[in-house]
Amino acid sequence: MDNNVKYDVNDMPKPGMLFGLSFQHLFAMFGSTVLVPILVGINPAIALFSSGLGTLAHLTVTKYKIPAYMGSSFAYIATMQMLMKSDGIAAVAQGAIAGGLVYLIVALIVKFAGNTWIDKVLPPVVVGPIIIVIGLSLATTAVNDVMLKNGTYNFTYLLIGLVTLFAVVLFNMYGKGMVAVIPILLGLIVGYIFAVVTGLVTGQEIVNFSTLAKSHWFQVPDFDILFVDYKFKLYPSAILTMAPIAFVTMTEHFGHIMVLNSLTNRDYFKDPGLDRTLTGDGLAQIIAGFFGAPPVTSYGENIGVMALNKIYSVYVIAGAAVIAVVMSFIGKVSALLQSIPTPVIGGISIALFGVIASSGLKILIENKIDFDNKKNLLIASVILVSGIGGLMLQIGGLQITSVAFSTLLGIILYQILPEKD
């Protein structure tokens, strides 16, 4: 075991220390977890609630052996934005639940058949380009948020967006300790303050405080609970569009487990087992869908905190989850988050969506994918152009978006094309 470990997985810090360490994890996940619902048009308080509840569910399923935090997933953003415009939150919820069920089905297969088949269905040459597509398919949205106000080019918006973007970059590059772990949150704060000041100087209303003034300190989040807040109607296109994306976030899940194995000097694939870790993720995602929140996934930001402070306690992660649930009932927090202006969100999005796309490139590089091999070249080419170009499959009322369709094309091509040129 690493001699520098301050609190191991099953160690519990004293109450005061526990609260401080848990709050640190809350800050690490906060920026990304609330940004996803803001981009999609969902109340961020619901995302906070479901991230906390989902984390507690994941901890329970994995027998409190894995210090993993569950936060809003970026992989589903483009699909959720499209579904919110066409069918609303009910479709998004069904898609999220379908993604969670995919995790549970894979967990069941892993339990009885092992996990070697996963690499055959989702090899790096398919996964890498899919992740690039997920990042770049959102590029236009991010750029428009930065430079357009009511559909018209606005220099003030551009300035605010660029200040926010460079703040994120600078905190990320030059920040030390905890600052390096929360560049998104700090960039958000800098951008927000700059937007307020710019609005006062120019006389423009960039930040609207009216909702913040009217909101209450204690306020139950506007949940959209399945079977309670809306009549049930099946959305097959939402299910078929969001379910395949679960395979993409699953690869992220495997990577996070590997990093945690290395950090904690354990083998979580064996104990509690990959079937339990997948079940935990799936259950957390189903909970999110049930309450009308974005799908969740394990968070690298929180793993980064653990790597920095050498504190791996599951009780610290559970504490962060409880604080997130409590914060979701503070109305002022939700109103403050919803007052963040679009150029600030756009500035952060440029960095975030670019990082997602670059993560896909990283997968290709790390696995030394040979693009002189025609099979690899064609698979990557088809996924990238069909995904970024927006190629959709639409049959009657059934619609499969470009991310899901390009994923399907990549999987099929990998299976049918011969290995040799």
C-alpha positions as CSV (number, residue, x, y, z in Angstrom):
1,M,0.0,0.0,0.0
2,D,1.1,3.6,-0.7
3,N,2.7,5.0,2.5
4,N,1.4,8.5,1.5
5,V,-2.3,7.5,1.9
6,K,-3.9,9.7,4.5
7,Y,-7.3,8.0,4.6
8,D,-7.8,4.6,2.9
9,V,-11.0,3.4,1.4
10,N,-12.7,2.3,4.6
11,D,-11.2,4.9,6.9
12,M,-13.5,7.5,8.4
13,P,-12.2,11.0,9.1
14,K,-13.4,12.9,12.2
15,P,-16.7,14.8,11.7
16,G,-15.2,18.3,11.0
17,M,-12.5,16.9,8.7
18,L,-15.1,14.7,7.0
19,F,-17.4,17.7,6.2
20,G,-14.4,19.7,4.8
21,L,-13.2,16.9,2.6
22,S,-16.7,16.1,1.4
23,F,-17.3,19.8,0.5
24,Q,-14.1,19.7,-1.5
25,H,-15.4,16.8,-3.6
26,L,-18.7,18.7,-4.0
27,F,-16.8,21.7,-5.5
28,A,-14.9,19.3,-7.9
29,M,-18.0,17.9,-9.5
30,F,-20.3,20.9,-9.1
31,G,-19.3,22.9,-12.3
32,S,-19.7,20.0,-14.7
33,T,-22.8,18.4,-13.0
34,V,-24.8,21.7,-13.1
35,L,-23.5,22.7,-16.5
36,V,-25.1,19.7,-18.3
37,P,-28.7,20.5,-17.2
38,I,-28.2,24.2,-17.9
39,L,-27.1,23.4,-21.5
40,V,-30.1,21.0,-22.0
41,G,-32.8,23.1,-20.3
42,I,-33.3,21.1,-17.1
43,N,-33.4,22.5,-13.5
44,P,-29.8,22.1,-12.2
45,A,-31.2,21.4,-8.7
46,I,-32.6,18.1,-10.0
47,A,-29.2,17.1,-11.4
48,L,-27.6,17.9,-8.0
49,F,-30.2,15.8,-6.2
50,S,-29.9,12.8,-8.6
51,S,-26.1,13.0,-8.6
52,G,-26.1,12.7,-4.8
53,L,-28.8,10.0,-4.7
54,G,-27.1,8.1,-7.6
55,T,-23.7,8.1,-5.8
56,L,-25.3,6.7,-2.6
57,A,-27.0,4.0,-4.7
58,H,-23.6,3.2,-6.4
59,L,-21.8,3.0,-3.1
60,T,-24.5,0.6,-1.7
61,V,-24.5,-1.7,-4.7
62,T,-20.6,-1.9,-4.6
63,K,-20.7,-2.7,-0.9
64,Y,-19.0,0.7,0.0
65,K,-15.8,-0.6,-1.5
66,I,-15.3,1.9,-4.4
67,P,-14.9,5.7,-3.8
68,A,-16.7,6.8,-7.0
69,Y,-18.8,9.9,-7.4
70,M,-21.6,10.0,-10.0
71,G,-22.2,13.3,-11.9
72,S,-24.1,14.5,-15.0
73,S,-22.8,12.9,-18.2
74,F,-21.7,15.0,-21.2
75,A,-22.0,12.2,-23.6
76,Y,-25.8,12.6,-23.9
77,I,-26.0,16.4,-24.3
78,A,-26.6,16.7,-28.1
79,T,-29.2,14.0,-28.0
80,M,-30.9,15.5,-24.9
81,Q,-31.0,19.0,-26.5
82,M,-32.7,17.5,-29.6
83,L,-35.2,15.5,-27.5
84,M,-36.1,18.5,-25.2
85,K,-37.0,20.5,-28.3
86,S,-39.1,17.8,-29.9
87,D,-40.6,15.7,-27.1
88,G,-39.7,17.3,-23.8
89,I,-38.4,15.9,-20.5
90,A,-40.5,12.7,-20.7
91,A,-38.5,11.5,-23.7
92,V,-35.2,12.4,-22.1
93,A,-36.2,10.5,-18.9
94,Q,-37.1,7.4,-20.9
95,G,-33.7,7.6,-22.8
96,A,-31.8,7.9,-19.5
97,I,-33.6,4.9,-18.0
98,A,-33.0,2.9,-21.2
99,G,-29.2,3.8,-20.9
100,G,-29.3,2.5,-17.3
101,L,-31.0,-0.7,-18.4
102,V,-28.2,-1.3,-20.9
103,Y,-25.8,-1.1,-18.0
104,L,-27.8,-3.7,-16.1
105,I,-28.0,-6.0,-19.1
106,V,-24.3,-5.8,-19.7
107,A,-23.7,-6.4,-16.0
108,L,-25.8,-9.5,-16.2
109,I,-23.8,-10.8,-19.2
110,V,-20.5,-10.0,-17.5
111,K,-21.6,-11.9,-14.4
112,F,-22.2,-15.1,-16.4
113,A,-20.0,-14.7,-19.5
114,G,-17.0,-12.6,-18.4
115,N,-16.0,-9.3,-20.1
116,T,-13.7,-10.3,-23.0
117,W,-16.5,-9.8,-25.5
118,I,-16.7,-6.1,-24.8
119,D,-13.4,-5.3,-26.6
120,K,-14.7,-7.2,-29.7
121,V,-17.9,-5.1,-29.9
122,L,-16.3,-1.7,-28.9
123,P,-12.6,-1.7,-29.9
124,P,-10.6,1.5,-29.5
125,V,-10.9,2.3,-33.3
126,V,-14.7,2.5,-32.8
127,V,-14.8,4.2,-29.3
128,G,-12.2,6.9,-30.1
129,P,-14.0,8.4,-33.1
130,I,-17.4,8.1,-31.4
131,I,-16.0,10.2,-28.5
132,I,-14.6,12.7,-31.0
133,V,-18.1,13.0,-32.6
134,I,-19.7,13.5,-29.2
135,G,-17.4,16.5,-28.6
136,L,-17.4,18.1,-32.0
137,S,-21.2,17.6,-32.7
138,L,-21.7,20.2,-29.9
139,A,-19.1,22.7,-31.3
140,T,-21.7,24.9,-33.1
141,T,-23.9,25.2,-30.0
142,A,-20.9,26.3,-27.9
143,V,-19.7,28.9,-30.4
144,N,-23.2,30.3,-30.9
145,D,-23.7,30.7,-27.2
146,V,-20.5,32.8,-27.1
147,M,-21.1,35.2,-29.9
148,L,-24.9,35.4,-30.5
149,K,-27.5,37.3,-28.6
150,N,-31.1,36.6,-29.8
151,G,-29.6,35.3,-33.1
152,T,-27.5,38.4,-33.7
153,Y,-23.7,38.8,-33.4
154,N,-22.8,40.5,-30.2
155,F,-19.2,41.7,-29.4
156,T,-19.9,42.0,-25.7
157,Y,-21.1,38.4,-25.5
158,L,-17.9,37.3,-27.4
159,L,-15.7,39.2,-24.9
160,I,-17.5,37.6,-21.9
161,G,-17.2,34.2,-23.5
162,L,-13.5,34.6,-24.3
163,V,-12.7,35.9,-20.7
164,T,-14.5,32.8,-19.3
165,L,-12.7,30.4,-21.7
166,F,-9.2,31.9,-20.9
167,A,-10.0,31.8,-17.1
168,V,-10.7,28.0,-17.4
169,V,-7.5,27.5,-19.4
170,L,-5.3,29.5,-17.0
171,F,-6.7,27.8,-13.9
172,N,-6.2,24.5,-15.5
173,M,-2.7,25.2,-16.6
174,Y,-1.3,27.2,-13.7
175,G,-3.5,26.3,-10.8
176,K,-1.9,24.4,-7.9
177,G,-3.5,22.0,-5.5
178,M,-7.3,22.3,-5.3
179,V,-7.4,25.1,-7.8
180,A,-6.1,22.7,-10.5
181,V,-9.0,20.4,-9.7
182,I,-11.9,22.9,-10.0
183,P,-10.9,25.0,-13.1
184,I,-14.5,24.8,-14.5
185,L,-16.1,26.1,-11.3
186,L,-13.5,28.9,-11.0
187,G,-13.8,29.8,-14.6
188,L,-17.6,30.0,-14.2
189,I,-17.2,32.4,-11.2
190,V,-14.8,34.6,-13.1
191,G,-17.1,34.7,-16.2
192,Y,-20.1,35.4,-14.1
193,I,-18.5,38.3,-12.2
194,F,-17.1,39.7,-15.5
195,A,-20.6,39.5,-17.1
196,V,-22.2,41.4,-14.1
197,V,-19.5,44.1,-14.3
198,T,-19.7,44.4,-18.1
199,G,-23.5,44.7,-17.9
200,L,-23.2,47.5,-15.4
201,V,-20.6,49.4,-17.5
202,T,-22.4,49.0,-20.8
203,G,-25.9,49.4,-19.5
204,Q,-27.0,46.0,-21.0
205,E,-28.9,43.4,-19.0
206,I,-26.6,40.4,-19.3
207,V,-27.4,38.8,-15.9
208,N,-31.0,38.7,-14.8
209,F,-31.3,38.6,-11.0
210,S,-35.2,38.8,-10.9
211,T,-35.6,35.0,-10.4
212,L,-32.9,35.0,-7.7
213,A,-34.7,37.7,-5.8
214,K,-38.0,35.9,-5.9
215,S,-36.7,32.4,-5.0
216,H,-37.0,31.0,-1.5
217,W,-34.1,29.6,0.6
218,F,-35.9,26.3,1.0
219,Q,-37.5,25.0,-2.2
220,V,-38.3,21.5,-3.4
221,P,-36.7,21.0,-6.8
222,D,-39.1,20.9,-9.8
223,F,-38.9,17.1,-10.2
224,D,-40.4,15.5,-13.3
225,I,-41.2,12.1,-11.7
226,L,-42.1,9.2,-14.0
227,F,-45.8,8.2,-13.7
228,V,-46.4,11.1,-11.3
229,D,-45.7,14.5,-13.0
230,Y,-46.7,13.5,-16.5
231,K,-48.7,10.9,-18.3
232,F,-46.7,7.9,-19.5
233,K,-46.2,7.7,-23.2
234,L,-43.6,5.5,-24.9
235,Y,-40.9,7.3,-26.9
236,P,-39.1,4.6,-28.9
237,S,-36.9,7.1,-30.8
238,A,-35.6,8.5,-27.5
239,I,-34.9,5.0,-26.2
240,L,-33.1,3.9,-29.4
241,T,-31.2,7.1,-29.6
242,M,-29.9,7.3,-26.0
243,A,-29.5,3.6,-25.2
244,P,-26.4,3.1,-27.5
245,I,-24.6,6.0,-25.9
246,A,-24.4,4.0,-22.7
247,F,-21.8,1.8,-24.4
248,V,-19.6,5.0,-24.9
249,T,-19.9,6.0,-21.2
250,M,-19.3,2.4,-20.3
251,T,-15.8,2.6,-21.7
252,E,-15.3,5.7,-19.6
253,H,-16.5,3.7,-16.6
254,F,-13.9,0.9,-17.3
255,G,-11.1,3.6,-17.5
256,H,-12.1,5.2,-14.2
257,I,-12.2,1.8,-12.5
258,M,-8.6,1.1,-13.8
259,V,-7.4,4.4,-12.4
260,L,-9.0,3.7,-9.0
261,N,-7.4,0.3,-9.0
262,S,-4.1,1.9,-9.4
263,L,-4.7,4.7,-6.8
264,T,-6.1,2.4,-4.1
265,N,-3.9,-0.6,-4.9
266,R,-6.9,-2.9,-5.3
267,D,-8.6,-4.8,-8.1
268,Y,-12.2,-3.7,-8.3
269,F,-12.8,-5.8,-11.4
270,K,-12.6,-8.8,-9.0
271,D,-13.9,-7.4,-5.8
272,P,-16.7,-6.3,-5.7
273,G,-16.6,-7.2,-9.4
274,L,-17.3,-5.5,-12.8
275,D,-20.9,-6.7,-12.7
276,R,-21.5,-4.8,-9.5
277,T,-19.8,-1.6,-10.7
278,L,-21.8,-1.6,-13.9
279,T,-25.0,-2.3,-11.9
280,G,-24.2,0.7,-9.6
281,D,-23.8,2.9,-12.7
282,G,-26.9,1.6,-14.3
283,L,-29.0,2.0,-11.1
284,A,-27.7,5.6,-10.7
285,Q,-28.7,6.4,-14.2
286,I,-32.2,4.9,-13.8
287,I,-32.7,7.0,-10.6
288,A,-31.7,10.1,-12.6
289,G,-34.2,9.3,-15.3
290,F,-37.0,8.6,-12.8
291,F,-36.6,12.1,-11.3
292,G,-36.2,13.9,-14.7
293,A,-32.4,14.6,-14.4
294,P,-29.7,14.1,-17.0
295,P,-28.0,10.6,-17.1
296,V,-25.1,10.3,-14.7
297,T,-21.6,8.7,-15.0
298,S,-18.6,8.2,-12.7
299,Y,-16.6,11.5,-12.5
300,G,-12.9,11.9,-13.3
301,E,-12.9,15.2,-11.5
302,N,-13.4,13.5,-8.1
303,I,-10.8,10.9,-9.0
304,G,-8.4,13.8,-9.6
305,V,-9.1,15.1,-6.1
306,M,-8.3,11.7,-4.6
307,A,-5.1,11.5,-6.6
308,L,-4.0,14.9,-5.3
309,N,-4.9,14.6,-1.6
310,K,-4.4,10.8,-1.2
311,I,-7.7,10.4,0.6
312,Y,-9.7,7.5,-0.8
313,S,-12.4,7.2,1.9
314,V,-15.9,6.1,0.7
315,Y,-17.3,8.1,3.7
316,V,-15.9,11.3,2.2
317,I,-17.6,10.5,-1.1
318,A,-20.9,9.6,0.7
319,G,-20.6,12.9,2.6
320,A,-20.3,14.8,-0.7
321,A,-23.4,13.0,-2.0
322,V,-25.4,13.9,1.1
323,I,-24.4,17.6,0.8
324,A,-25.4,17.6,-2.9
325,V,-28.9,16.3,-2.0
326,V,-29.2,19.0,0.7
327,M,-28.0,21.8,-1.6
328,S,-30.6,20.8,-4.2
329,F,-33.3,22.0,-1.8
330,I,-31.8,25.5,-1.4
331,G,-33.8,27.5,-3.9
332,K,-31.3,30.4,-4.0
333,V,-28.6,28.1,-5.3
334,S,-30.8,26.8,-8.1
335,A,-31.9,30.3,-9.1
336,L,-28.3,31.6,-9.1
337,L,-27.2,28.7,-11.4
338,Q,-30.1,29.5,-13.8
339,S,-29.0,33.1,-13.9
340,I,-25.7,32.3,-15.5
341,P,-25.6,34.1,-18.9
342,T,-25.2,32.1,-22.2
343,P,-21.8,33.6,-23.2
344,V,-20.3,32.3,-19.9
345,I,-21.8,28.8,-20.5
346,G,-20.5,29.0,-24.1
347,G,-17.0,29.9,-23.0
348,I,-16.8,26.9,-20.7
349,S,-18.4,24.7,-23.3
350,I,-15.7,25.5,-25.9
351,A,-13.1,24.1,-23.5
352,L,-15.2,21.2,-22.3
353,F,-16.5,19.9,-25.6
354,G,-12.9,20.3,-27.0
355,V,-11.6,18.2,-24.2
356,I,-14.2,15.5,-24.9
357,A,-13.2,15.4,-28.6
358,S,-9.5,15.3,-27.6
359,S,-10.2,12.4,-25.3
360,G,-11.2,10.4,-28.3
361,L,-7.9,11.3,-30.0
362,K,-6.1,10.2,-26.9
363,I,-7.7,6.8,-27.0
364,L,-6.6,6.3,-30.7
365,I,-3.0,7.4,-29.8
366,E,-2.7,5.3,-26.6
367,N,-3.9,2.2,-28.4
368,K,-1.5,3.0,-31.4
369,I,-4.3,2.6,-34.0
370,D,-2.7,2.1,-37.4
371,F,-4.4,4.3,-40.0
372,D,-2.3,2.7,-42.8
373,N,-4.7,-0.2,-42.2
374,K,-7.7,0.4,-44.5
375,K,-10.2,-1.2,-42.1
376,N,-9.2,1.3,-39.3
377,L,-9.1,4.2,-41.7
378,L,-12.6,3.5,-43.2
379,I,-14.2,2.8,-39.8
380,A,-12.9,6.1,-38.3
381,S,-13.8,8.1,-41.5
382,V,-17.4,6.8,-41.6
383,I,-18.0,7.5,-37.9
384,L,-16.5,11.0,-38.0
385,V,-18.3,12.3,-41.1
386,S,-21.6,10.6,-40.4
387,G,-21.5,11.7,-36.7
388,I,-20.3,15.3,-37.1
389,G,-22.3,15.8,-40.3
390,G,-25.6,14.8,-38.5
391,L,-26.5,11.7,-40.5
392,M,-29.8,10.4,-38.9
393,L,-32.0,7.4,-39.4
394,Q,-35.6,8.3,-39.5
395,I,-38.4,5.8,-40.2
396,G,-41.9,7.2,-39.5
397,G,-41.9,8.6,-36.0
398,L,-38.7,6.7,-35.1
399,Q,-35.5,8.8,-35.1
400,I,-32.0,7.7,-34.3
401,T,-29.6,10.7,-33.9
402,S,-26.2,11.0,-35.6
403,V,-24.2,10.0,-32.5
404,A,-26.2,6.8,-32.0
405,F,-26.3,6.0,-35.8
406,S,-22.6,6.6,-36.3
407,T,-21.9,4.3,-33.3
408,L,-24.0,1.6,-34.9
409,L,-22.3,2.0,-38.3
410,G,-18.9,1.8,-36.6
411,I,-19.8,-1.4,-34.8
412,I,-21.2,-3.0,-37.9
413,L,-18.2,-2.1,-40.1
414,Y,-15.8,-3.5,-37.5
415,Q,-17.6,-6.8,-37.5
416,I,-17.9,-7.2,-41.3
417,L,-14.7,-5.7,-42.7
418,P,-11.7,-8.1,-43.0
419,E,-8.6,-7.6,-40.8
420,K,-6.2,-7.7,-43.7
421,D,-6.0,-4.9,-46.4
